[in-house]
Amino acid sequence: MRATLEALWHRALNAVLARDERGPLFRLLGGAMVMGVVWLLAALVERPAPDPETLARWLAAQGTLGVLLEPFERAAYAIFHYTVLRHLVLPLVVIGVVVYTGATYLNDLFELKDVGATMRYLMSALFGLDYDTIEIKDGGLTPESKKKRLHEIGGPGYLKVHLGNAALFERPGHISHVYAATPRRFLHGFERLREEVIDLRDQIRPLGNLELFTKDGIPVTAVQAEVVFRVDGPPARSKDNPFPFEDKAVRRLIYGQVVIDSKGTARAWADTLAELAREEIARYVGSRSLKDLIAQKQKGNLPPPPSAQLDAEQSQNSPSTPRSLAVTNAREPLTLSFYTTQFARRCERLGVRLLWIGVGTLETHEEVTQEMIAAWSTEFEALAKTNALVLPEEKNKIRKLAIQELLKSVMNFWNEHTRGPDQQPLPQDDWPTAYDIVRLYAIKLRELRKATHQALDADIDQTLHYLDHLAQPRILGGRDEDDMD
């Protein structure tokens, strides 16, 4: 029995102290019941009664209704008599003092400057009277919402999130929730917005002109550097879900923010990725020579469209299919090569999906350009001289291989028709043609041998000599034919 009573007591206490939408209703009903009991007890104790003559005159003026209205008249007189109402002053004063003290405490705790606004907030939190509503739109809170105590202190209250936005709200006890587009959502007690609102639209960040150095130490300027990204999530978009995202990506962006000063100011997540993009471009340019950067070729399976196409894509409220990855601009061969799988995965670990990164052009100073032209001219001349020395040797190697392949083909043909148990003898009428073929091969091989200006293996020279012997005219059926073996 005792355990049952304790359980009921805890349930009632939790219902009264709850921070959800029902808690203020229980508190309001409980407070009204207490005040009602006090009021009723005061009326029963004081028992004020109206003057009999005055009551009789009033009832006589009502005619036949006077008989029915007499009990209500006496009850109203007893309830609203000053001797009864004075007993309600003390409870109301106590409630007012408690609310004012709590509002003063919250005002000092959150460094607010308006105790009256804080008292109104506290009354709504205690009894659910006139909840505030904060609104999230265009990647942030509206100016009116930033002035409300619901934003500065936290719930209870209501939240409205427009399409294309997401926000992380935290409750006491390290409980967090990610809220996206919603017309109305209740915020529990002390549930507050954590840091900034996340804009789910594609983010285009110009990086400006970057002063960089190539691998060979040449200063270059990356003009019109730009990065395009969005919150990580499913790549496919639809009419029902035009801004897909993952809750864990939003949490990574919020909890992974970088503090940039001693005051604890956190850098915006979009600015953080822009800084990473600058580092990636600097790393890419610094790992390649200027010649390699200029000579780089277009890569076919690289990322999505640049800013112009992304603007057109965002102008549609409900994109049903992803855009083609084909990019048609004059700077494509240069810009696309800055997109690397390694950097894209690094962005995913931060909660961001990289769409595109690159620069418009790479510019060098005039004197640097002239020096590079002179250096490249010298390099090409040295390369030409080297080729002049190496080319004959390469030709001799190719000729040697050709001789070996031809000899192998001829000898295989000859052995197939003249030697071994599986030989296939040629008819007598075909032997003159066979000798002509062998003689033609012998001539060609001898020409290749003369054109090869290097020593060959002894076996190759012996084989060529034997092939010359085979190519000599024969008398069919004579002694020379028998000596061929």
C-alpha positions in Angstrom: 0.0 0.0 0.0 2.8 2.4 0.9 4.6 1.7 -2.3 1.4 2.4 -4.3 1.0 5.7 -2.5 4.6 6.6 -3.2 4.2 5.8 -6.8 1.1 7.9 -7.1 2.8 10.7 -5.3 5.8 10.6 -7.7 3.5 10.5 -10.7 1.5 13.5 -9.5 4.7 15.4 -8.7 6.2 14.7 -12.1 3.0 15.8 -13.8 3.1 19.1 -11.9 6.8 19.7 -12.5 6.8 18.5 -16.1 8.4 20.8 -18.8 6.3 19.5 -21.6 3.0 20.9 -22.9 0.9 19.3 -20.2 2.9 20.5 -17.2 1.7 24.1 -17.3 -1.9 22.9 -17.6 -1.6 20.7 -14.4 0.0 23.6 -12.6 -2.7 26.0 -13.7 -5.5 23.6 -12.6 -3.7 22.9 -9.3 -3.3 26.5 -8.5 -6.9 27.3 -9.4 -8.1 24.5 -7.1 -6.0 25.7 -4.2 -7.2 29.2 -4.6 -10.8 28.0 -4.9 -10.5 25.9 -1.7 -9.1 28.9 0.2 -11.8 31.1 -1.1 -14.5 28.6 -0.2 -13.1 28.1 3.3 -12.9 31.9 3.8 -16.6 32.2 2.8 -17.6 29.4 5.2 -15.7 30.9 8.0 -16.8 34.6 7.6 -20.4 33.8 6.4 -21.2 37.3 5.4 -25.0 37.9 4.9 -26.7 40.7 3.0 -29.0 43.2 4.8 -32.5 41.6 5.0 -34.3 44.7 4.0 -32.1 45.5 1.1 -32.3 41.8 -0.1 -36.1 41.9 0.2 -36.4 45.0 -1.9 -34.1 43.6 -4.6 -36.0 40.3 -4.7 -39.4 42.1 -4.9 -38.2 44.1 -7.8 -37.4 40.8 -9.7 -40.9 39.6 -9.4 -41.4 35.8 -9.7 -37.7 35.3 -10.5 -36.8 36.6 -7.0 -37.6 33.3 -5.4 -35.2 31.5 -7.8 -32.4 34.1 -7.6 -32.3 34.4 -3.8 -29.8 31.5 -3.2 -27.5 32.8 -5.9 -27.7 36.3 -4.5 -26.7 35.1 -1.0 -23.9 33.0 -2.4 -22.5 35.8 -4.6 -22.7 38.2 -1.7 -20.8 35.8 0.6 -18.1 35.0 -2.0 -17.3 38.5 -3.1 -17.7 40.2 0.2 -14.5 42.1 1.2 -14.2 40.1 4.4 -13.8 37.0 2.3 -11.6 38.5 -0.5 -9.1 39.8 2.0 -8.1 36.2 2.7 -7.0 35.9 -1.0 -4.6 38.8 -0.8 -1.9 36.9 1.0 -1.8 33.9 -1.4 -1.8 36.3 -4.4 1.0 38.4 -2.8 3.0 35.2 -2.2 2.6 34.1 -5.8 3.6 37.5 -7.1 6.7 37.7 -4.9 7.7 34.2 -6.0 7.3 35.0 -9.7 9.1 38.4 -9.3 12.0 36.7 -7.5 12.3 34.0 -10.1 12.1 36.6 -12.9 14.8 38.7 -11.2 17.0 35.6 -10.9 16.6 34.6 -14.6 17.1 38.3 -15.6 20.5 38.3 -13.8 21.4 34.7 -14.9 21.0 35.4 -18.6 22.0 39.0 -18.3 18.7 40.4 -19.5 17.6 44.0 -19.1 13.8 43.8 -18.8 12.3 42.2 -15.7 8.8 42.8 -16.9 9.3 40.7 -20.1 11.0 38.0 -18.0 8.0 37.9 -15.7 5.7 37.4 -18.6 7.9 34.6 -19.9 7.9 33.0 -16.4 4.1 33.2 -16.2 3.8 31.4 -19.5 6.3 28.8 -18.4 4.5 28.2 -15.1 0.9 28.3 -16.2 1.0 28.1 -20.1 -0.3 31.6 -20.5 0.4 33.2 -23.9 3.4 31.2 -25.2 6.0 32.9 -27.4 6.8 31.7 -30.9 10.2 32.0 -32.5 10.6 31.7 -36.3 13.5 30.4 -38.3 13.8 31.6 -41.9 16.5 32.2 -44.5 19.3 30.5 -42.5 18.6 32.2 -39.2 16.2 33.6 -36.6 14.0 36.5 -37.7 14.8 39.8 -36.1 11.7 39.7 -34.0 12.5 36.2 -32.7 16.0 37.3 -31.5 14.4 39.7 -29.1 12.1 37.2 -27.4 12.9 35.5 -24.1 12.1 32.2 -25.7 15.3 32.5 -27.7 17.4 33.9 -24.9 16.3 31.5 -22.1 14.6 28.6 -23.9 11.3 26.9 -23.8 8.5 26.4 -23.2 7.1 27.9 -26.4 6.6 27.2 -30.0 8.9 26.9 -33.0 8.3 27.6 -36.6 10.9 26.5 -39.2 10.6 27.5 -42.9 11.6 25.2 -45.7 15.4 24.9 -46.4 16.5 25.3 -42.7 17.5 23.0 -39.9 18.4 23.8 -36.3 19.7 21.8 -33.3 17.9 22.4 -30.0 19.2 21.1 -26.7 17.3 20.2 -23.5 18.7 19.8 -20.0 20.4 16.4 -19.6 22.3 16.6 -22.9 19.3 15.7 -25.0 19.3 17.2 -28.4 16.9 17.2 -31.4 17.3 18.4 -35.0 14.2 20.2 -36.3 13.6 20.9 -40.0 10.7 22.5 -41.8 7.7 22.5 -39.5 4.7 24.9 -39.1 4.5 24.6 -35.3 6.5 22.5 -32.8 6.4 22.8 -29.0 9.7 23.4 -27.2 10.1 21.9 -23.8 11.2 23.8 -20.8 14.7 25.3 -21.2 15.0 23.8 -24.7 17.3 26.2 -26.5 18.8 26.7 -29.9 22.4 25.6 -30.0 24.6 28.0 -31.8 23.5 28.9 -35.4 20.8 27.8 -37.8 21.9 25.5 -40.6 21.0 26.6 -44.1 20.2 23.5 -46.2 20.4 25.3 -49.6 23.5 25.0 -51.7 26.2 27.4 -50.4 28.3 29.3 -52.9 31.4 31.0 -51.2 33.7 33.2 -53.3 37.2 32.8 -51.9 38.6 35.9 -53.7 42.1 36.0 -55.3 44.6 33.7 -53.6 48.4 34.4 -53.7 50.0 31.0 -54.1 53.3 29.3 -55.0 53.8 26.3 -57.3 56.0 23.3 -56.6 58.8 25.0 -58.5 58.6 28.1 -56.4 56.8 30.3 -58.9 54.3 32.8 -57.5 50.8 32.6 -59.1 47.5 34.3 -58.4 44.3 32.1 -58.3 41.6 34.5 -59.6 37.9 34.0 -58.8 38.4 31.0 -56.5 35.1 29.6 -55.4 33.7 26.6 -53.5 30.1 25.2 -53.7 28.8 22.8 -51.0 25.8 21.9 -48.8 24.9 19.9 -45.8 25.7 16.2 -46.2 22.8 14.0 -47.0 21.2 11.9 -49.8 22.3 13.3 -53.2 18.8 12.8 -54.8 16.2 15.5 -54.4 12.5 15.2 -54.9 9.4 17.4 -54.7 8.5 15.9 -51.3 12.1 16.5 -50.0 13.8 19.3 -51.9 16.5 19.7 -49.2 17.6 16.3 -48.1 20.0 16.1 -45.1 21.1 13.8 -42.3 20.7 14.6 -38.6 24.3 13.4 -37.9 25.6 15.9 -40.5 23.9 18.8 -38.7 25.2 17.6 -35.3 28.8 17.4 -36.8 28.5 21.0 -38.1 27.2 22.3 -34.8 29.4 20.4 -32.4 32.5 20.6 -34.6 32.6 24.4 -34.8 36.0 26.1 -34.3 36.5 28.8 -31.6 38.4 31.7 -33.2 39.0 34.1 -30.2 39.4 34.2 -26.4 35.7 35.2 -26.0 34.6 31.8 -27.2 33.2 33.0 -30.5 32.7 30.1 -32.9 33.3 30.4 -36.6 30.3 29.8 -38.9 30.3 26.4 -40.4 30.2 27.8 -44.0 33.3 30.0 -43.2 35.1 27.0 -41.8 34.6 25.1 -45.1 35.6 28.1 -47.1 38.9 28.2 -45.1 39.5 24.5 -45.8 38.9 25.1 -49.5 41.6 27.8 -49.5 44.0 25.4 -47.9 43.1 22.7 -50.4 43.7 25.0 -53.4 47.0 26.1 -51.9 48.0 22.5 -51.3 47.0 21.5 -54.8 48.9 24.3 -56.5 51.9 23.8 -54.2 52.2 20.1 -55.1 52.5 20.8 -58.9 54.7 22.7 -61.1 53.4 25.6 -63.3 54.0 23.5 -66.4 51.8 20.7 -65.0 49.1 23.1 -64.0 48.9 24.6 -67.5 49.1 21.2 -69.3 46.5 19.4 -67.2 43.7 17.7 -69.1 40.0 17.5 -68.6 38.8 14.7 -66.4 35.4 13.2 -67.3 33.8 12.0 -64.1 34.3 15.0 -61.9 31.8 17.0 -59.9 28.6 18.9 -60.4 28.0 22.2 -62.0 29.5 25.6 -61.1 27.7 28.5 -59.5 25.8 29.6 -62.6 24.1 26.3 -63.0 23.6 25.9 -59.2 21.7 29.3 -59.1 19.4 28.0 -61.8 18.9 24.8 -59.9 18.0 26.6 -56.7 15.5 28.8 -58.5 13.2 25.7 -58.7 11.3 25.1 -55.6 11.0 21.4 -56.1 13.9 19.9 -58.2 12.8 16.4 -59.1 16.1 15.1 -60.6 19.7 15.9 -60.0 21.5 18.0 -62.6 23.8 16.6 -65.2 27.5 16.6 -64.2 28.5 18.0 -67.5 30.0 21.5 -67.3 30.3 23.7 -70.3 32.6 26.6 -69.6 35.9 27.7 -70.9 37.7 27.2 -67.6 36.5 23.6 -67.1 39.9 21.8 -67.6 41.5 23.9 -64.8 38.7 24.2 -62.3 37.5 20.6 -62.3 40.9 19.2 -61.3 40.7 20.9 -57.9 38.0 18.5 -56.9 39.6 15.5 -55.2 38.0 12.5 -53.6 40.3 12.9 -50.5 39.1 16.4 -49.9 35.5 15.5 -50.5 35.7 12.7 -47.9 37.3 15.2 -45.5 34.3 17.5 -46.0 31.9 14.6 -45.3 33.6 13.9 -42.0 32.7 17.5 -41.1 29.1 17.0 -42.2 29.3 18.8 -45.6 28.9 17.5 -49.1 31.4 19.1 -51.5 29.8 19.9 -54.9 32.5 21.9 -56.6 35.8 23.7 -56.0 38.1 25.6 -58.3 39.4 28.9 -59.7 38.7 30.9 -62.8 42.3 31.3 -64.0 45.9 31.1 -62.7 47.8 34.3 -63.4 51.6 34.9 -63.3 53.6 38.1 -63.4 55.0 39.1 -66.8 58.6 38.6 -65.9 57.8 35.1 -64.6 56.1 34.3 -67.8 59.1 35.3 -69.9 61.5 33.4 -67.7 59.3 30.3 -68.0 59.2 30.6 -71.8 63.0 30.8 -71.9 63.4 27.8 -69.5 60.9 25.7 -71.5 62.7 26.5 -74.8 66.0 25.4 -73.3 64.3 22.2 -72.0 62.8 21.4 -75.4 66.1 21.9 -77.2 67.8 19.5 -74.7 65.0 17.0 -75.2 65.4 17.2 -79.0 69.2 16.6 -78.7 68.6 13.7 -76.4 66.0 12.2 -78.8 68.5 12.5 -81.7 70.9 10.3 -79.8 68.5 7.8 -78.4 66.3 7.4 -81.5 68.7 5.3 -83.6 69.3 3.0 -80.7 65.5 2.5 -80.3 65.2 1.8 -84.0 67.9 -0.9 -83.9 66.1 -2.6 -81.0 62.9 -2.6 -83.0 64.6 -4.0 -86.0 66.2 -6.7 -83.9 62.9 -7.8 -82.6 61.4 -7.8 -86.1 64.2 -10.0 -87.3 63.6 -12.5 -84.5 59.8 -12.6 -85.1 60.3 -13.2 -88.9 62.9 -15.9 -88.4 60.6 -17.6 -86.0 57.7 -17.6 -88.4 59.8 -18.9 -91.3 61.4 -21.7 -89.3 58.0 -22.8 -87.9 56.7 -22.9 -91.5 59.6 -24.9 -92.7 59.6 -27.4 -89.8 55.9 -27.9 -90.1 56.2 -29.2 -93.7 59.6 -31.0 -93.6 60.3 -32.3 -90.1 58.7 -34.3 -87.3 56.1 -37.0 -87.1 53.3 -34.6 -87.6 54.7 -33.0 -90.7 52.3 -32.1 -93.5 54.4 -32.6 -96.8 53.7 -30.1 -99.6 52.7 -31.4 -103.0 55.4 -31.3 -105.6 53.6 -28.5 -107.5 53.7 -26.3 -104.4 57.5 -26.5 -103.7 58.5 -23.8 -106.2 56.1 -21.4 -104.5 57.4 -22.3 -101.1 61.0 -21.6 -102.2 59.9 -18.3 -103.6 58.3 -17.3 -100.2 61.4 -18.4 -98.3 63.7 -16.5 -100.7 61.5 -13.3 -100.3 61.8 -13.6 -96.5 65.5 -14.1 -96.7 65.9 -10.9 -98.8 63.8 -8.9 -96.4 65.6 -10.2 -93.4 69.0 -9.5 -95.0 67.9 -5.9 -95.6 66.8 -5.5 -91.9 70.2 -7.0 -90.9 72.1 -4.5 -92.9 70.0 -1.6 -91.4 70.7 -2.7 -87.9 73.9 -1.0 -86.9 74.7 -3.2 -83.9 76.0 -6.7 -83.2 73.3 -9.4 -83.1 73.4 -12.7 -81.3 75.5 -15.5 -83.0 72.4 -17.7 -83.2 70.6 -15.0 -85.2 73.4 -14.6 -87.7 73.7 -18.4 -88.1 70.0 -18.7 -88.7 70.1 -16.0 -91.4 73.0 -17.8 -93.1 71.1 -21.1 -93.0 68.0 -19.3 -94.4 70.1 -18.0 -97.3 71.2 -21.5 -98.0 67.5 -22.7 -98.1 66.6 -19.8 -100.4 69.1 -20.9 -103.1 67.7 -22.6 -106.3 67.1 -26.3 -106.0 66.6 -29.1 -108.5 63.6 -31.1 -107.3 64.5 -34.7 -106.7 68.2 -34.0 -107.0 71.1 -34.3 -104.6 70.8 -30.8 -103.2 67.2 -31.4 -102.2 68.4 -34.4 -100.1 71.0 -32.2 -98.5 68.5 -29.7 -97.1 68.1 -31.7 -94.0 
